[in-house]
Amino acid sequence: MPVQLSGSVGILFQGDSITAAGRVPGDDNDLGHGYVRLIADALAVSHPSSRVHNRGVSGNRAADLLQRWDSDTLSLRPAVLSVLVGVNDTWRRYDRGETTSHESYENTYRELLRQAASQGTRLVLVEPFLVPVRTEQWAWREDLDERIHVVRRLAREFDASLLAADGLLHQAAQESGDPSVITEDGVHPTAAGHAVLARAWLRLVR
C-alpha cells in the first residue's frame, strides 16, 4: 500500500551503510550523500514541511538495529519509517564466517516493525539487494534470496509499502550494460544506483 504524504510529516530512514551513505555518525542533521539525500532534496520542493532524518549506520545487521531501536527510531516517533537492512547479515557469512540464520533475521526484523507499528508509524520496507560485480558474489544469492522473501512476507504482514529494490537494480544494471555503473562492489550503489533507488522510493511514497 503506497504511503500518502500530506502536511508536516517526519520521515526516518534506517539501515546500514547503503542508507548512511557517508553520513557522519552522531550528526543528526547529516543525511549522507546517497538516496536519502536525493529524496530529501526532492521532498523539499514537493513537500517543504516534511522533515527527513537519516539514522543509517555502516555495517549494521538487523540485530544491530534492534540494539539502538529505542534511541534511534522509537524516540523520534516518525510518521513514516523506511527500513533497508539485510545484506550485511548475508555478507558477514562469506567474509567472516558469521552466520545469521534466516529465522533469526525474520524474528528480529518482525520485532523492529512491531514496535514501530505500535506507535502508528507507516512502514516502507526496501528489499536488501545484491548486484554481483564479481563472479563469486553469485553464490551469495543462496543466502540473500531468502532474506528478500522475509522482507516481502513482513511487508504483507504489516501492510507496509514494499520497494522491490533487488530486481529494480538488476534491471538498471542490465540496461546499463555494466553492473559497476549501478553498484561499485555489488552492495554499495554508485551515484547512478542511488538515483534509481530514490526515484523508485518517491514513486512508491506519494
C-alpha positions in Angstrom: 0.0 0.0 0.0 1.5 3.4 -1.0 2.1 5.9 1.7 0.4 9.3 1.1 2.4 12.3 2.3 0.4 15.4 3.5 1.2 18.3 5.7 4.1 18.2 8.0 5.4 14.7 8.4 8.5 13.2 9.9 10.3 10.6 7.7 13.0 8.4 9.1 15.4 6.2 7.1 17.0 3.3 9.0 19.6 0.8 7.8 23.3 0.2 7.1 25.9 1.9 5.1 23.7 2.0 2.0 21.4 4.3 3.8 24.1 6.1 5.8 26.0 6.8 2.5 28.8 8.5 4.3 26.8 10.4 6.9 28.8 11.4 10.0 27.8 9.2 12.9 26.3 11.2 15.7 25.4 14.2 13.4 21.6 14.1 13.5 21.4 16.7 10.6 23.7 14.8 8.2 21.7 13.0 5.5 24.7 11.4 3.8 25.2 11.7 0.0 23.0 8.8 -1.2 19.4 8.0 -1.9 18.2 9.6 1.4 19.8 12.9 0.4 18.2 12.8 -3.1 14.8 12.0 -1.6 15.1 14.8 0.9 16.0 17.3 -1.8 13.0 16.2 -3.9 10.6 16.5 -0.9 12.0 19.9 -0.1 10.3 21.0 -3.3 7.1 18.9 -3.3 6.5 18.7 0.5 8.6 21.5 2.0 7.2 20.9 5.5 8.4 17.3 5.6 11.3 16.6 8.0 13.7 13.9 6.8 16.1 12.0 9.2 18.8 9.5 8.4 20.0 7.1 11.1 21.7 4.6 8.9 24.9 3.1 10.5 27.6 1.4 8.4 28.0 -2.3 9.0 24.6 -2.8 10.8 22.7 -6.0 10.7 19.1 -6.5 11.8 20.3 -7.3 15.4 22.3 -4.1 15.5 19.2 -2.1 14.6 17.3 -3.7 17.4 20.0 -2.7 19.9 19.6 1.0 19.0 15.9 1.0 18.1 14.7 2.9 21.2 17.1 5.8 20.9 17.4 6.0 17.1 13.9 5.2 16.0 11.1 5.0 18.5 12.2 8.1 20.4 11.8 10.1 17.1 8.2 8.9 16.6 8.4 9.2 12.8 5.2 9.3 10.8 6.9 7.3 8.1 9.7 4.8 8.7 11.8 3.4 5.8 14.0 0.4 6.5 16.7 -1.3 4.4 18.7 -4.0 6.2 19.9 -7.5 5.5 22.8 -7.5 3.1 25.3 -7.4 6.0 23.5 -10.4 7.5 24.5 -12.2 4.3 27.9 -10.6 3.7 29.3 -11.5 7.1 28.7 -15.2 6.3 31.0 -15.0 3.4 33.7 -12.7 4.6 33.9 -13.5 8.3 32.1 -16.8 8.6 29.5 -15.2 10.9 26.1 -16.7 10.1 22.8 -15.1 10.9 20.0 -17.6 10.3 17.1 -16.6 8.2 14.8 -17.4 11.1 16.7 -15.1 13.5 16.7 -12.4 10.8 13.0 -12.7 10.4 12.2 -12.7 14.1 14.4 -9.7 14.7 13.0 -7.7 11.8 9.5 -8.5 12.8 10.2 -7.2 16.3 11.6 -4.0 14.9 8.4 -3.5 12.8 6.1 -4.5 15.6 7.5 -1.8 17.9 7.3 0.9 15.2 3.8 -0.1 14.1 2.6 0.1 17.7 3.3 3.8 17.5 1.1 4.2 14.4 4.1 4.6 12.1 3.6 3.9 8.4 6.2 1.5 7.2 8.2 1.3 4.0 10.4 -1.8 3.5 13.2 -1.8 1.0 14.4 -5.2 -0.1 18.1 -5.9 0.5 19.8 -6.3 -2.8 23.0 -7.6 -4.4 24.1 -6.8 -7.9 27.2 -9.0 -8.4 30.3 -7.4 -9.9 32.5 -10.4 -9.1 31.7 -13.9 -10.1 31.9 -15.4 -6.6 29.2 -13.0 -5.4 26.6 -15.0 -7.3 27.0 -17.7 -4.6 25.7 -15.1 -2.1 22.3 -15.3 -3.7 21.6 -18.6 -1.9 21.6 -16.7 1.4 20.3 -13.3 0.3 17.3 -14.6 -1.7 15.6 -16.0 1.4 16.1 -12.7 3.3 14.4 -10.9 0.4 11.4 -13.3 0.8 11.4 -12.5 4.5 11.0 -8.8 3.8 8.2 -9.5 1.3 6.4 -11.6 3.9 6.8 -8.9 6.5 5.6 -6.2 4.2 2.4 -8.1 3.7 2.1 -8.9 7.4 2.5 -5.3 8.5 0.6 -3.8 5.5 3.8 -1.9 4.6 4.8 -0.4 1.3 7.4 -2.6 -0.4 10.2 -1.3 -2.6 11.4 -4.3 -4.7 15.0 -3.0 -4.9 16.8 -6.1 -5.9 15.0 -6.6 -9.2 15.0 -2.9 -9.9 18.7 -2.5 -9.6 19.4 -5.7 -11.6 17.3 -4.3 -14.4 19.2 -1.0 -14.2 22.5 -2.9 -14.3 21.3 -4.9 -17.3 20.2 -1.8 -19.1 23.5 0.0 -18.4 25.5 -3.0 -19.8 27.8 -3.0 -16.8 26.8 -3.7 -13.2 29.6 -1.4 -11.9 27.6 1.5 -13.3 25.0 0.8 -10.6 27.0 -0.6 -7.7 30.7 -0.2 -7.0 31.2 -3.5 -5.2 27.9 -5.4 -5.7 26.5 -4.0 -2.5 27.0 -0.2 -2.3 25.3 1.8 -5.0 27.1 4.3 -7.2 25.6 7.8 -7.7 23.5 6.3 -10.5 22.4 3.4 -8.3 21.3 5.8 -5.5 19.4 7.8 -8.1 17.5 4.6 -9.1 16.6 3.9 -5.5 15.5 7.5 -4.8 13.2 7.7 -7.9 11.6 4.4 -7.0 11.1 5.4 -3.4 9.5 8.7 -4.4 7.1 6.9 -6.8 6.1 4.5 -4.1 5.6 7.1 -1.4 3.3 9.7 -2.8 
